């Protein structure tokens, strides 16, 4: 009985050593994809296909394994996610709308957020300005729409110098033409108040502007100082996700 048990254990051990190489190490320099030793097991290579990385998901390089014993012959390596690329709010690689517009909240005297919200672009709009000294110089701008339905446009000449009204007595009036995606021009006015740093769209035109911003494509604004007509600003505003962002805060 004891002898039979020993023979059975020996047979099990022999079978174990025979699997994928018979317990022999692969000689240095031998291709592990062909044979794993003198015992005779030859790997049958199976390709593990590469997975292409996307803007948000990582990928994998091509790999190989043995289809019989599933030993990894060539390990797959992780390829990092590519990330979105855009200047317009829509990824040039995958077409996803990333959202130029976001909701933020005014803060109180303790710098804590209040319930008073505003929707603002998180990437500055790029335009041009002209006056008696320059033509088509660099301009950046922010557009803010708040819970009181005020629409304010902040203009920065050369991308750094805010357009302001330094007067303590007089407001600056502006003639504004808004061109929508369908090519229609909408004439309106705006006001830069005393000591202010933003041009407000005058109240009777606010709904008109909101409707345009909730459309698709872009809205062009040409803003001209009513008194100094040589001073003008040309600004394209990308509508992107404005409709969704504005609806989310106004419907709550």
C-alpha positions in Angstrom: 0.0 0.0 0.0 2.8 2.3 1.0 4.6 1.5 -2.3 1.5 2.2 -4.3 1.1 5.6 -2.7 4.7 6.6 -3.5 4.2 5.6 -7.1 1.0 7.7 -7.3 2.7 10.8 -5.9 5.6 10.3 -8.3 3.2 10.2 -11.3 1.5 13.4 -10.1 4.8 15.2 -9.8 5.9 14.0 -13.3 2.6 15.4 -14.8 3.1 18.7 -13.0 6.6 19.1 -14.3 5.5 18.3 -17.8 3.1 21.3 -18.0 4.6 24.3 -20.0 8.3 23.5 -19.8 8.5 20.4 -17.5 9.9 22.5 -14.7 13.0 23.5 -16.8 13.9 27.2 -17.0 14.0 28.8 -20.4 17.7 29.1 -21.4 19.1 32.6 -21.4 18.6 34.3 -24.8 16.0 31.8 -26.0 12.8 33.2 -27.5 10.0 32.4 -24.9 7.5 32.5 -27.8 8.8 29.4 -29.4 9.7 26.7 -26.9 10.1 26.5 -23.1 12.6 23.8 -22.8 13.6 20.2 -23.6 10.3 18.8 -22.3 8.8 19.9 -25.5 6.0 22.4 -24.8 5.9 25.0 -27.5 3.8 28.1 -26.9 1.1 28.8 -29.3 1.1 32.6 -29.6 -2.1 34.5 -29.4 -2.1 38.2 -30.1 -3.6 40.5 -27.5 -4.8 43.4 -29.6 -3.8 47.0 -28.8 -6.5 49.3 -27.4 -6.3 52.8 -28.7 -6.2 55.6 -26.1 -8.9 58.2 -26.2 -9.2 61.7 -24.8 -10.4 60.4 -21.5 -9.5 56.7 -21.4 -6.1 55.0 -21.3 -5.1 52.4 -23.9 -2.9 49.3 -24.2 -0.1 48.3 -26.5 -0.3 45.0 -28.4 0.7 41.9 -26.4 1.1 38.2 -26.8 0.2 35.1 -24.7 0.2 31.4 -25.1 -3.3 30.3 -26.1 -2.8 26.9 -24.4 -1.2 27.7 -21.0 -2.1 31.5 -21.0 1.5 32.5 -20.1 2.2 36.1 -21.0 4.8 36.2 -23.7 4.8 39.9 -24.4 3.1 42.1 -21.7 0.8 44.9 -22.7 1.8 48.3 -21.6 -0.6 51.1 -20.6 -0.9 54.2 -22.9 -1.9 57.3 -21.1 -5.2 59.1 -22.1 -4.6 61.7 -24.7 -6.6 64.5 -23.2 -8.9 66.9 -25.0 -7.6 69.5 -27.3 -9.6 72.6 -28.2 -9.7 76.4 -28.6 -13.4 76.6 -29.2 -15.0 74.5 -26.5 -15.4 71.4 -28.7 -12.6 68.9 -28.7 -10.9 68.7 -32.1 -10.1 65.0 -31.6 -13.4 63.5 -30.3 -15.9 66.2 -31.0 -17.1 66.4 -27.4 -18.5 69.7 -26.3 -16.4 70.6 -23.3 -18.3 73.6 -22.2 -16.9 77.1 -22.4 -19.6 78.3 -19.9 -19.7 77.5 -16.2 -21.8 78.6 -13.2 -20.2 80.4 -10.3 -21.6 82.1 -7.2 -21.1 85.5 -5.7 -19.6 85.5 -2.2 -20.5 87.4 1.0 -18.4 89.4 3.4 -16.9 86.2 4.8 -15.9 85.1 1.3 -18.5 82.3 1.4 -20.6 81.5 -1.6 -24.2 82.8 -1.7 -27.2 81.6 -3.6 -26.7 84.4 -6.2 -25.3 82.7 -9.3 -23.8 83.9 -12.5 -22.8 82.1 -15.7 -19.4 83.1 -17.2 -17.0 81.8 -19.8 -14.1 79.8 -18.4 -12.0 80.5 -21.5 -11.6 84.1 -22.6 -13.0 85.1 -25.9 -10.5 86.5 -28.5 -11.3 89.5 -30.6 -9.8 92.7 -31.9 -10.1 96.4 -31.1 -9.3 99.6 -33.0 -9.0 103.3 -32.1 -7.1 106.4 -33.3 -3.8 104.8 -32.6 -4.2 101.1 -33.6 -6.2 98.8 -35.9 -7.2 95.3 -35.2 -5.1 95.0 -32.0 -5.4 92.0 -29.7 -8.5 91.9 -27.4 -9.8 89.4 -24.9 -13.2 89.4 -23.2 -15.4 87.8 -20.6 -19.2 87.7 -20.7 -21.2 87.4 -17.5 -25.0 86.7 -17.2 -26.3 86.7 -13.6 -29.4 85.7 -11.7 -30.8 89.3 -12.1 -30.5 88.8 -15.9 -27.8 91.4 -16.1 -25.5 90.9 -19.1 -22.0 92.4 -18.7 -19.1 92.4 -21.1 -15.6 92.8 -19.8 -13.1 94.0 -22.4 -9.3 93.8 -22.1 -7.2 95.7 -24.6 -4.0 93.8 -25.5 -5.4 91.0 -23.2 -4.4 92.9 -20.1 -5.8 96.5 -19.9 -9.4 96.6 -18.9 -11.7 99.0 -20.6 -13.0 101.4 -17.9 -14.9 104.6 -17.3 -12.8 106.8 -15.1 -15.4 109.6 -14.9 -17.3 110.2 -11.8 -20.0 112.2 -13.6 -20.7 110.7 -17.0 -21.5 107.3 -18.3 -20.1 106.0 -21.6 -22.7 104.9 -24.1 -22.0 102.2 -26.7 -23.7 101.2 -29.9 -23.8 97.4 -30.2 -24.5 95.3 -33.2 -25.1 91.6 -32.6 -24.8 89.3 -35.6 -26.3 85.8 -35.0 -25.4 82.6 -36.8 -28.1 83.1 -39.4 -26.5 86.3 -40.5 -29.1 88.7 -39.0 -27.9 91.9 -37.4 -29.5 93.1 -34.1 -28.9 96.7 -33.1 -28.8 97.5 -29.4 -27.1 99.7 -26.9 -24.9 99.3 -23.8 -23.7 101.4 -20.9 -20.4 101.6 -19.1 -21.3 103.3 -15.8 -19.2 105.8 -13.8 -16.1 104.2 -12.4 -17.1 100.9 -14.0 -15.1 98.2 -15.7 -17.8 96.4 -17.7 -20.3 97.3 -20.4 -23.9 96.3 -19.5 -26.3 95.4 -22.3 -29.3 97.8 -21.8 -32.3 96.1 -20.3 -34.6 96.0 -23.3 -32.2 94.0 -25.3 -31.3 91.3 -22.7 -33.9 88.7 -23.8 -32.7 89.1 -27.4 -29.1 88.4 -26.4 -30.1 85.5 -24.2 -32.0 83.9 -27.1 -28.9 84.3 -29.3 -26.6 82.8 -26.7 -28.9 79.8 -26.4 -28.5 79.0 -30.1 -25.7 77.2 -31.8 -22.4 78.3 -33.2 -21.2 81.8 -32.4 -22.5 85.3 -31.9 -20.5 88.3 -33.1 -20.6 91.6 -31.2 -19.4 94.9 -32.7 -19.2 97.5 -29.9 -18.6 101.1 -30.7 -18.2 104.0 -28.3 -21.1 106.3 -29.2 -19.1 109.5 -28.5 -15.7 108.4 -29.8 -16.7 106.3 -32.8 -13.1 105.5 -33.7 -13.1 103.3 -30.6 -14.5 99.9 -31.6 -14.4 96.3 -30.5 -15.1 93.2 -32.5 -15.9 90.1 -30.4 -16.9 86.6 -31.4 -18.7 84.7 -28.5 -18.9 80.9 -28.8 -22.3 79.7 -27.5 -21.0 76.2 -26.8 -22.9 74.8 -23.7 -24.5 78.1 -22.6 -28.1 76.9 -23.2 -27.6 73.8 -20.9 -25.7 75.8 -18.3 -28.3 78.6 -18.2 -31.2 76.2 -18.1 -29.7 74.3 -15.2 -29.6 77.3 -12.9 -32.8 79.0 -14.0 -34.9 75.9 -13.8 -33.9 75.1 -10.2 
